Amino acid sequence: MDKFPAVNGQSLVIPKKEVDYVFELDEETYHHIFNIAKKVAKASDEAFATLRTCLIVEGFEIPHVHIKLYPMTASDKSVGSVSREVSERSDEELEVAAEKIRTSLVNLS
């Protein structure tokens, strides 16, 4: 889970390999993180009743590739506007969101 989410349920997919540019990842890692992102996005869609889950691949602020998943609901604006409106969440709030995603992952498999 993202400790500073712009939207409820925002999560991260981070490879173990520390590479700062997504297109420098080896093929296996590249495909793996996007496959994981797809599974988490589908679970987020179910868990948070989204219109869709959007993603952004980053590696600037922290020089380590990571995919941010934004479960966008009808009340959310565009990813471009919400990505600047972050607020720190408590560990308890993050655990509630994580449990919703875990439950949806089990339901989808």
ABEGO torsion letter per residue (X at the ends): XBABBABBGBBBBBBABBBABAAABBAAAAAAAAAAAAAAAAAAAAAAGBABBBBBBBGAABBBBBBBBBBBBAABBBAAAAAABBBBBBAAAAAAAAAAAAAAAAAAX
